[in-house]
Amino acid sequence: MERGLIGAERPVWHDGRIVDQMSVPDHRVLWKLLQAVQAETYGPLAAELRAKRERDAEFRRRLDEGEKRVAVYEAEIRAQAARNKEKSDDAG
């Protein structure tokens, strides 16, 4: 983990001599850490999980729209039944 976050010491060369040391983080180690910690975003199955979440969201959206349409339809049926009852009461 240290190699990924802080880095490994690498020599800095100038005119054929080592003049300094520089810490260079290992991006492969960082990538593996991300895959382990946030597998749903960076793991090998991330695209599949993202697609499943999108399908689930689309399903929920369609289900909500359907429930709204059913509620409107039921309200219309209740209103029609109330009007029919008034007509039968007036006729009787």
Residue pairs with C-beta under 8 A, 6 or more apart in sequence:
1 29
1 33
3 25
3 26
3 29
4 25
4 26
4 27
4 29
4 30
4 32
4 33
5 25
5 30
6 23
6 25
7 23
7 24
7 25
7 26
8 23
8 24
8 26
9 21
9 22
9 23
10 21
10 22
10 23
10 24
11 18
11 20
11 21
11 22
12 18
12 19
12 20
12 21
12 22
13 19
31 42
34 41
34 42
35 42
35 43
35 44
39 45
39 46
40 46
40 49
43 49
